[in-house]
């Protein structure tokens, strides 16, 4: 699943009304922070079951605060639907995993490749079906969004395109996204008004090729340098030696480790610095390519806005890390002293429970920070950067479409490929 699928659904972009294309987001950060904090506590005490209710609350907050020409979107999905869809998905996946286990007994390692292929196809299938569910639960001015098209066809196309993306180190990514978005949007409807996508893969390629050169070329050079630094014949001859330092020097592994370390540092820096820029390019390209009939969307999203969103995330995460360290470090010192007189078994139970509780609390904290800064921030930036034209066409839209099954959403959740 792409970032912009998870961040801004097509339903949000296409639903506009005659008022000069006026779009704004009215949601304030403080209520959203409270919603996430309350949800994090309940997630901990319900062992994650509350996430269906939290997801529903988040969607209702985002949808209801997205105002188009003075009227807001409406999310009609329920937590019970998400829970039911997840349970059905688990009932489907359990026999599948059991089948993978039985196949592994006969095929060995080959079964891992088979399982990876099947789950990859199933994951893309779930992404498409989950999108259908979210669209049919999105209503504007009493008119429902809906989606047609074969999820299996989309899944196979997505797998083939991602195979090409990986084999070309990302060079065909713009063309893959363009084709996949065309498939999704021509099967997307606002009532009886059909959508389409006019974003050009060539245009995205030209906008992103410099980033690709900056990120991938140094990585390729570092990888080649790492491999060439190793003296493979000396490595084999010295494999049985006792002097480790001599072996590392003779085999070239010492130099290779230096090259590998520098390459890894570059990849990390490139991801941190360039990913927000890349995301801004993709979001601006994607939203500007959306169409519903004669209704056209353009975006004024600036790269600085996206960089600011991620900067706020890093700042909040850093402050949270300091607060967590201020609690965890003293706790790690105090707990052994408090449990010092207990038997080994109760002491181990208390220590393990405290460690697990701290880990879960910190993980939920980072998750809440990410959603309150990145997801909410990107949603606001994208919504408020939109310009809509030809909105008079929407006066003639009539209701169409029926609510879709939540099984696709549950399957995406079970396979960890779900989004907002």
C-alpha positions in Angstrom: 0.0 0.0 0.0 1.2 3.5 -0.9 1.6 6.4 1.5 -1.1 8.5 -0.2 -3.6 5.6 -0.1 -3.3 5.4 3.6 -3.2 9.2 4.2 -5.9 10.7 1.9 -8.5 8.5 0.3 -10.0 9.4 -3.0 -13.4 10.0 -1.4 -12.0 13.0 0.4 -10.7 14.6 -2.8 -13.5 14.1 -5.1 -16.4 15.2 -2.9 -16.8 18.8 -3.5 -19.7 21.1 -3.9 -20.4 24.3 -5.9 -18.8 27.1 -4.0 -15.7 27.9 -6.0 -13.9 24.7 -4.8 -13.7 25.8 -1.2 -12.0 23.1 0.9 -10.8 23.4 4.5 -10.0 21.2 7.5 -11.6 22.4 10.8 -10.1 19.8 13.2 -8.0 21.0 16.0 -4.9 19.1 17.3 -5.9 19.1 21.0 -9.1 17.0 20.6 -7.3 14.6 18.4 -4.5 14.2 20.9 -7.1 13.5 23.6 -8.8 10.9 21.3 -5.4 9.1 20.7 -4.4 9.3 24.4 -7.7 7.8 25.5 -7.4 5.2 22.8 -3.9 4.2 23.8 -4.9 3.5 27.4 -7.8 1.4 26.3 -5.7 -0.4 23.7 -3.3 -1.4 26.5 -6.1 -2.7 28.9 -8.0 -4.5 26.1 -4.9 -6.1 24.6 -5.4 -4.3 21.3 -9.1 -5.1 20.8 -10.1 -1.5 21.2 -8.3 -0.6 17.9 -11.5 -1.1 15.9 -13.2 1.6 17.9 -10.2 3.8 17.8 -9.9 3.5 14.0 -13.6 4.4 13.7 -13.2 7.4 16.0 -10.2 8.6 14.0 -12.0 8.3 10.7 -15.1 10.1 12.0 -12.9 12.9 13.3 -11.0 13.3 10.0 -14.0 12.9 7.8 -16.4 15.2 9.8 -13.8 18.0 10.0 -13.1 18.0 6.3 -15.4 20.7 5.1 -16.2 21.1 1.4 -18.2 24.2 0.4 -19.5 24.5 3.9 -20.6 20.9 4.3 -18.6 18.1 5.9 -17.9 14.5 4.8 -19.6 11.7 6.8 -18.1 8.4 7.8 -20.8 5.8 8.3 -18.7 2.7 9.2 -18.8 1.2 12.6 -16.4 -0.6 14.9 -18.5 -3.7 15.0 -18.1 -4.0 11.2 -14.3 -3.7 11.5 -14.3 -6.3 14.3 -16.5 -8.7 12.3 -14.4 -8.3 9.2 -11.3 -9.0 11.2 -12.7 -12.2 12.7 -13.8 -13.4 9.3 -10.4 -12.7 7.9 -8.7 -14.6 10.7 -11.1 -17.6 9.9 -9.9 -17.4 6.3 -6.2 -17.0 7.1 -5.8 -19.8 9.7 -6.5 -22.6 7.2 -4.2 -20.9 4.8 -1.4 -20.8 7.3 -2.1 -24.4 8.2 -1.8 -25.2 4.5 1.6 -23.4 4.3 2.8 -25.5 7.2 1.8 -28.8 5.6 3.3 -27.8 2.3 6.5 -26.9 4.1 6.8 -30.5 5.3 7.0 -31.6 1.7 8.7 -28.7 -0.2 11.0 -27.3 2.5 12.4 -23.9 1.8 10.4 -23.7 -1.5 7.3 -23.3 0.6 8.5 -20.0 1.9 8.7 -18.5 -1.6 5.2 -19.9 -2.3 3.8 -18.4 1.0 5.4 -15.0 0.2 3.9 -14.9 -3.3 0.4 -15.9 -2.0 0.5 -13.5 0.9 1.8 -10.6 -1.3 -1.1 -11.2 -3.8 -3.6 -11.5 -0.9 -2.2 -8.3 0.6 -2.8 -6.2 -2.5 -6.2 -7.8 -2.9 -7.0 -6.8 0.7 -5.8 -3.2 0.0 -8.2 -2.9 -2.9 -11.1 -4.4 -1.0 -10.4 -2.2 2.1 -10.5 0.9 -0.2 -13.9 -0.2 -1.4 -15.2 -0.5 2.1 -13.9 2.9 3.1 -15.4 4.5 0.0 -18.8 3.0 0.5 -18.8 4.3 4.1 -18.0 7.9 2.9 -21.0 10.1 2.3 -21.2 13.7 1.1 -24.5 15.6 0.8 -26.3 12.2 1.1 -24.5 10.7 -1.8 -22.3 7.6 -1.3 -18.9 6.9 -2.9 -18.4 3.4 -4.2 -15.9 1.3 -6.1 -16.2 -1.4 -8.8 -13.5 -3.5 -10.5 -11.8 -6.8 -9.8 -9.7 -6.9 -6.7 -7.9 -10.0 -7.9 -7.0 -8.2 -11.2 -5.6 -5.3 -9.3 -3.6 -7.5 -7.0 -2.0 -9.4 -9.9 -1.2 -6.1 -11.7 0.2 -4.6 -8.4 2.5 -7.7 -7.8 3.8 -7.5 -11.4 4.5 -3.8 -11.2 6.2 -4.1 -7.8 8.4 -6.9 -9.2 9.5 -4.5 -11.9 10.0 -1.7 -9.3 12.3 -3.9 -7.2 14.2 -5.2 -10.2 14.9 -1.7 -11.5 15.7 -0.2 -8.1 12.6 2.0 -8.2 13.0 3.4 -11.7 9.6 2.3 -12.9 7.8 3.4 -9.7 6.3 6.5 -11.4 4.8 4.5 -14.2 3.6 1.7 -11.9 1.8 4.2 -9.7 0.3 6.0 -12.7 -1.2 2.7 -14.1 -2.4 1.4 -10.7 -4.1 4.8 -9.9 -5.8 4.8 -13.3 -7.2 1.3 -12.5 -8.5 2.4 -9.1 -9.9 5.8 -10.2 -11.8 4.5 -13.3 -13.5 2.1 -10.9 -14.3 4.9 -8.3 -17.6 6.7 -8.3 -19.2 9.5 -6.5 -22.9 8.5 -6.9 -23.2 8.0 -10.6 -20.2 10.2 -11.4 -17.2 8.2 -12.5 -13.7 9.1 -11.5 -10.5 8.9 -13.5 -6.8 9.7 -13.1 -4.8 11.9 -15.4 -1.5 11.9 -13.6 1.5 11.3 -15.9 4.1 8.7 -15.0 6.6 10.6 -17.1 6.0 13.8 -15.2 6.4 12.1 -11.9 9.6 10.4 -13.2 11.1 13.8 -14.2 10.2 15.3 -10.8 11.7 12.5 -8.9 14.7 11.4 -10.9 17.1 13.7 -9.1 16.1 12.2 -5.8 16.6 8.7 -7.2 20.1 9.7 -8.4 21.0 11.2 -5.0 19.7 8.1 -3.1 20.3 5.1 -5.3 23.6 5.9 -7.1 25.7 6.3 -3.9 24.0 3.2 -2.6 25.0 1.2 -5.7 28.6 2.6 -5.6 28.9 1.7 -1.9 27.5 -1.8 -2.6 30.0 -2.4 -5.4 32.9 -1.0 -3.3 31.9 -3.3 -0.5 31.9 -6.4 -2.7 35.1 -5.5 -4.5 37.0 -4.8 -1.2 36.7 -8.5 -0.3 39.6 -10.7 -1.5 37.5 -13.9 -2.0 40.4 -16.2 -2.6 42.3 -14.9 0.5 39.0 -15.2 2.4 38.8 -18.9 1.6 42.5 -19.6 2.3 42.5 -17.8 5.7 39.2 -19.1 6.9 40.8 -21.6 9.2 43.4 -19.2 10.7 43.6 -18.4 14.4 44.6 -14.7 14.1 41.4 -12.8 13.6 43.0 -9.5 12.9 45.3 -11.0 10.2 42.3 -12.8 8.7 40.3 -9.6 8.5 43.1 -7.7 6.9 44.1 -10.4 4.4 40.6 -11.1 3.3 39.7 -7.4 2.9 36.7 -7.8 5.3 37.9 -4.8 7.4 37.7 -2.5 4.4 34.5 -4.0 3.3 33.0 -3.4 6.7 34.0 0.3 6.5 32.4 0.7 3.0 29.3 -1.2 4.2 29.0 1.1 7.3 29.3 4.3 5.2 26.8 3.0 2.8 24.3 2.1 5.6 24.8 5.6 7.1 24.1 7.2 3.7 21.0 5.1 3.2 19.7 6.1 6.6 20.4 9.8 6.0 19.0 9.8 2.5 15.7 8.2 3.8 15.4 10.7 6.7 16.2 13.8 4.5 14.7 12.8 1.1 11.6 10.8 2.0 9.5 13.9 3.0 10.6 15.6 -0.2 9.6 12.5 -2.2 6.3 12.3 -0.4 5.5 15.9 -1.1 6.2 15.3 -4.8 4.0 12.2 -5.0 1.1 13.7 -3.0 1.1 16.9 -5.2 1.3 14.8 -8.4 -1.4 12.4 -7.2 -4.0 14.9 -6.0 -3.5 17.0 -9.2 -4.3 14.0 -11.3 -7.7 13.2 -9.7 -10.9 13.8 -11.7 -14.6 13.1 -11.3 -16.4 13.7 -14.5 -15.5 17.3 -15.4 -14.5 18.1 -11.8 -10.8 18.7 -11.7 -8.4 18.9 -8.7 -5.1 20.7 -8.4 -2.8 20.9 -5.4 -0.7 23.8 -4.1 1.1 21.5 -1.6 4.6 22.8 -0.8 7.5 20.6 0.2 8.2 22.9 3.2 4.8 21.9 4.6 5.6 18.2 4.5 9.1 18.8 6.0 7.4 20.8 8.8 5.1 17.9 9.5 8.0 15.4 9.9 10.0 18.0 11.9 7.2 18.2 14.4 7.1 14.4 14.6 10.8 14.2 15.3 10.6 16.9 18.0 7.6 15.3 19.8 9.3 11.8 19.5 12.5 13.2 21.0 10.7 14.8 23.9 8.7 11.7 24.5 11.9 9.6 24.5 13.3 11.8 27.2 10.2 11.5 29.3 10.1 7.7 28.8 13.8 7.4 29.7 13.1 9.5 32.9 10.5 6.9 33.9 12.0 3.6 32.6 15.6 4.1 33.9 14.6 4.8 37.6 12.0 2.0 37.3 14.7 -0.4 36.1 16.7 0.5 39.2 13.9 0.4 41.7 12.0 -2.7 40.7 14.9 -5.1 41.4 15.3 -3.6 44.9 11.6 -3.9 45.6 11.5 -7.5 44.4 14.8 -8.5 46.1 13.3 -10.5 48.9 10.9 -12.4 46.6 11.5 -15.9 45.3 13.0 -16.3 41.8 9.8 -17.2 40.1 7.6 -14.3 41.4 10.5 -11.9 40.9 10.9 -13.0 37.3 7.2 -12.6 36.7 7.1 -9.1 38.2 10.2 -8.0 36.2 8.8 -9.5 32.9 5.4 -7.9 33.4 7.0 -4.5 34.1 9.2 -4.8 31.1 6.4 -5.8 28.8 4.1 -3.0 30.1 6.9 -0.4 29.6 7.5 -1.7 26.0 3.8 -1.6 25.1 3.3 1.9 26.7 6.3 3.3 24.8 5.2 1.7 21.5 1.7 3.1 21.9 3.1 6.5 22.7 5.2 6.6 19.5 2.2 5.4 17.5 0.0 8.2 19.0 2.6 10.8 18.3 2.9 9.6 14.7 -0.8 9.7 14.1 -1.2 13.1 15.8 1.7 14.8 13.9 2.3 13.0 10.6 -1.1 11.6 9.7 -3.2 14.5 10.9 -0.6 17.0 9.6 -0.5 15.5 6.1 -4.3 15.3 6.0 -4.6 19.0 6.9 -1.8 20.1 4.5 -3.3 18.1 1.5 -6.9 19.2 2.2 -6.1 22.9 2.5 -3.9 22.9 -0.6 -6.7 21.8 -2.9 -8.2 23.8 -5.7 -11.4 22.5 -7.3 -12.8 23.5 -10.7 -16.1 22.8 -12.6 -17.9 21.9 -9.4 -21.3 22.8 -11.0 -21.2 19.3 -12.5 -21.9 17.8 -9.0 -25.4 19.4 -9.0 -26.5 16.6 -11.4 -25.1 13.7 -9.4 -27.5 11.1 -8.3 -27.1 8.4 -5.6 -25.7 5.0 -6.5 -23.8 2.2 -5.0 -24.3 -0.1 -2.0 -22.3 -0.6 1.2 -19.4 -3.1 0.7 -18.5 -6.0 3.0 -16.0 -5.2 5.7 -14.1 -8.5 5.1 -11.5 -6.7 2.9 -10.8 -4.2 5.6 -10.5 -7.0 8.1 -8.1 -8.9 5.8 -6.0 -5.8 5.4 -5.9 -5.4 9.2 -4.9 -9.0 9.7 -2.1 -8.8 7.1 -0.9 -5.4 8.5 -1.5 -3.6 5.2 -4.4 -1.4 6.3 -4.6 2.4 6.4 -6.8 5.2 7.7 
